[in-house]
Amino acid sequence: MIGYLQGSLLFLAPLPTASNNSTKQLPARTLILGVQGLGYEVLVPQKLANGLTVGQNLALYTHLQVREDALTLYGFATIAERDMFRQLIAVAGIGSQSAMSLLNTLGLADLVRAIITGNTRLLSMAQGVGSKTAERLALELKSKLAEWRTAQDWDSRGNSVLPSHLQEDVEMTLLALGYSTQEINQALLAVSVPKPQQADLEVWLKSVIAWLSQNT
């Protein structure tokens, strides 16, 4: 099992052309990492690939997928991302492509939070993940990832006074308005609402949008 590679980035597959709609949304890119005279072909999340430059030194935590017709290496910037990938592909209906799409679309922390809160609409934003698959994903991994998030000290993410039944509506409304998950999380961390109004969705939306308007 190849679990870690460190070396020089020899090749990075170019981004697909804008006219090629069939590949435009691919969640992963291929690179070749040179390690002690050998070149390892690795698939990495698109977001990670976008920040790379040929010639730079690069360390990746990897997962080797073994099939009858192919050996495929998947690479990640952190052990946590690699472990999350393994958790995802262990769920029925989640292949390696869907797992990469989930990590690339949501990012690790937001993906974990979406699973724990059962936010199937957010999970379904990833290419190749339908509503039924998202429900299965949340059902099978919720308890396991809740323990993981606590261990990683991610419970401090988001504003603790936002009622859980409103969280999905707030997030999805803001996503529909064009805000990124990172911007939304920052806003929810910064904004507070007085107790009598905490159950009011409109109050939360107005407060968060006002904060985003001033800080983004």
C-alpha positions as CSV (number, residue, x, y, z in Angstrom):
1,M,0.0,0.0,0.0
2,I,1.3,3.4,-1.0
3,G,0.2,5.8,1.7
4,Y,2.5,8.8,1.3
5,L,4.6,10.4,-1.5
6,Q,6.9,13.4,-1.5
7,G,8.8,14.7,-4.5
8,S,8.8,17.1,-7.4
9,L,5.8,17.9,-9.4
10,L,6.8,16.9,-13.0
11,F,3.5,17.3,-14.8
12,L,0.0,18.7,-14.1
13,A,-2.8,18.0,-16.6
14,P,-4.1,21.2,-18.1
15,L,-7.6,22.5,-17.3
16,P,-10.2,21.5,-19.9
17,T,-11.2,24.1,-22.4
18,A,-14.3,26.1,-21.8
19,S,-15.9,24.6,-24.8
20,N,-15.5,21.1,-23.6
21,N,-18.6,20.9,-21.3
22,S,-18.3,17.2,-20.8
23,T,-15.1,17.5,-18.8
24,K,-15.4,21.1,-17.5
25,Q,-16.8,20.0,-14.1
26,L,-14.4,17.1,-13.4
27,P,-13.6,17.1,-9.7
28,A,-10.0,15.8,-10.1
29,R,-6.9,16.4,-12.1
30,T,-4.0,14.1,-12.9
31,L,-0.4,14.9,-12.0
32,I,2.9,13.1,-12.1
33,L,5.0,13.3,-8.9
34,G,8.7,12.4,-9.3
35,V,10.0,10.4,-6.3
36,Q,13.6,9.1,-6.4
37,G,13.7,8.5,-10.1
38,L,10.1,7.2,-10.4
39,G,7.1,9.1,-11.7
40,Y,3.8,8.4,-9.9
41,E,0.6,9.3,-11.7
42,V,-1.9,10.6,-9.1
43,L,-5.4,12.0,-9.2
44,V,-5.9,14.9,-6.8
45,P,-8.9,17.2,-6.1
46,Q,-9.4,20.0,-8.6
47,K,-9.1,22.6,-5.8
48,L,-5.7,21.3,-4.7
49,A,-4.5,21.1,-8.3
50,N,-5.4,24.7,-9.0
51,G,-2.8,25.9,-6.5
52,L,0.1,23.8,-7.8
53,T,3.0,24.7,-10.1
54,V,5.2,22.3,-12.0
55,G,8.6,22.0,-10.4
56,Q,7.5,22.6,-6.8
57,N,8.0,20.1,-4.0
58,L,4.8,18.4,-3.1
59,A,3.7,15.9,-0.4
60,L,0.6,13.8,-0.8
61,Y,-1.2,11.3,1.4
62,T,-2.5,8.7,-1.0
63,H,-5.0,5.9,-1.4
64,L,-4.2,3.1,-3.9
65,Q,-7.3,1.7,-5.5
66,V,-6.8,-1.8,-6.9
67,R,-9.0,-3.2,-9.6
68,E,-8.6,-6.0,-12.1
69,D,-7.9,-3.7,-15.0
70,A,-6.2,-0.8,-13.2
71,L,-4.2,0.6,-10.3
72,T,-5.2,4.2,-9.4
73,L,-3.6,6.5,-6.9
74,Y,-5.6,9.3,-5.3
75,G,-3.7,12.0,-3.5
76,F,-4.7,14.5,-0.8
77,A,-3.1,17.4,1.1
78,T,-3.9,15.9,4.5
79,I,-4.4,12.6,6.2
80,A,-7.9,13.7,7.3
81,E,-8.9,14.2,3.6
82,R,-7.5,10.8,2.6
83,D,-9.3,9.1,5.5
84,M,-12.6,10.9,4.6
85,F,-12.2,9.6,1.0
86,R,-11.9,6.1,2.3
87,Q,-15.0,6.5,4.5
88,L,-17.0,7.8,1.5
89,I,-16.1,5.0,-0.9
90,A,-17.1,2.4,1.7
91,V,-20.7,3.6,1.4
92,A,-22.8,1.7,-1.2
93,G,-23.4,3.9,-4.3
94,I,-20.4,6.2,-3.7
95,G,-17.6,5.5,-6.1
96,S,-14.2,7.2,-6.2
97,Q,-15.4,9.8,-8.7
98,S,-18.4,10.8,-6.4
99,A,-16.1,10.8,-3.4
100,M,-13.7,13.2,-5.1
101,S,-16.5,15.4,-6.2
102,L,-17.9,15.6,-2.6
103,L,-14.5,16.6,-1.3
104,N,-13.8,19.0,-4.1
105,T,-17.2,20.7,-4.0
106,L,-17.7,21.1,-0.2
107,G,-14.2,20.7,1.3
108,L,-13.5,18.5,4.3
109,A,-15.0,20.4,7.2
110,D,-18.2,21.4,5.3
111,L,-18.7,17.9,4.0
112,V,-18.4,16.4,7.5
113,R,-20.9,19.0,8.8
114,A,-23.3,18.3,6.0
115,I,-23.3,14.6,6.8
116,I,-23.7,15.1,10.5
117,T,-26.6,17.5,10.1
118,G,-28.3,15.4,7.4
119,N,-28.0,18.3,4.9
120,T,-28.9,16.2,1.9
121,R,-29.5,19.2,-0.4
122,L,-26.0,20.4,0.2
123,L,-24.5,16.9,-0.4
124,S,-26.5,16.6,-3.6
125,M,-24.7,19.7,-5.0
126,A,-21.7,17.4,-5.7
127,Q,-21.6,15.9,-9.2
128,G,-22.8,12.3,-9.3
129,V,-24.6,12.4,-5.9
130,G,-28.3,12.2,-6.1
131,S,-30.8,12.7,-3.3
132,K,-31.1,9.0,-2.4
133,T,-27.3,8.6,-2.4
134,A,-27.0,11.7,-0.2
135,E,-29.6,10.2,2.3
136,R,-27.7,6.9,2.4
137,L,-24.4,8.8,2.9
138,A,-25.8,10.8,5.9
139,L,-27.5,7.8,7.4
140,E,-24.4,5.5,7.3
141,L,-21.7,8.0,8.3
142,K,-23.5,10.4,10.7
143,S,-22.6,8.8,14.0
144,K,-19.1,7.9,13.0
145,L,-18.3,11.4,11.7
146,A,-19.8,13.1,14.7
147,E,-17.2,11.4,16.8
148,W,-14.5,12.3,14.3
149,R,-15.5,16.0,14.3
150,T,-15.4,16.1,18.1
151,A,-11.9,14.6,18.1
152,Q,-10.8,17.2,15.5
153,D,-12.3,20.1,17.5
154,W,-14.7,21.1,14.7
155,D,-17.6,21.6,17.1
156,S,-16.7,25.3,17.4
157,R,-17.5,25.8,13.7
158,G,-20.6,27.9,13.1
159,N,-22.7,29.8,15.6
160,S,-24.0,27.6,18.4
161,V,-27.2,29.7,18.9
162,L,-28.4,29.0,15.3
163,P,-31.2,26.4,15.8
164,S,-30.4,23.2,14.0
165,H,-33.7,23.1,12.2
166,L,-32.9,26.5,10.6
167,Q,-29.3,25.8,9.7
168,E,-30.0,24.0,6.4
169,D,-32.5,26.7,5.2
170,V,-30.1,29.5,6.0
171,E,-27.2,27.8,4.3
172,M,-29.2,26.8,1.2
173,T,-30.7,30.3,0.8
174,L,-27.3,31.9,1.0
175,L,-25.8,29.4,-1.4
176,A,-28.6,30.2,-3.9
177,L,-27.7,33.9,-3.5
178,G,-24.2,33.1,-4.7
179,Y,-22.2,33.1,-1.4
180,S,-19.6,30.3,-1.0
181,T,-19.7,27.8,1.9
182,Q,-16.6,29.5,3.4
183,E,-18.2,32.9,3.4
184,I,-21.4,31.4,4.9
185,N,-19.4,29.7,7.7
186,Q,-17.5,32.8,8.5
187,A,-20.8,34.8,8.7
188,L,-22.5,32.2,11.0
189,L,-19.5,32.3,13.3
190,A,-19.6,36.0,13.5
191,V,-23.3,36.7,13.7
192,S,-25.5,36.4,16.8
193,V,-29.2,36.9,17.2
194,P,-31.0,37.8,20.5
195,K,-32.8,34.9,22.1
196,P,-36.4,36.0,21.4
197,Q,-35.6,36.1,17.7
198,Q,-33.4,33.0,17.4
199,A,-36.1,30.9,15.9
200,D,-36.9,33.4,13.2
201,L,-35.4,32.4,9.8
202,E,-35.9,35.9,8.3
203,V,-34.0,37.5,11.2
204,W,-31.1,35.2,10.7
205,L,-31.0,35.7,7.0
206,K,-31.1,39.5,7.3
207,S,-28.4,39.5,10.0
208,V,-26.1,37.2,8.0
209,I,-26.6,39.0,4.7
210,A,-25.9,42.3,6.4
211,W,-22.6,40.9,7.8
212,L,-21.6,39.4,4.4
213,S,-22.4,42.7,2.7
214,Q,-19.9,44.5,4.9
215,N,-17.2,41.9,5.1
216,T,-17.0,40.2,1.6
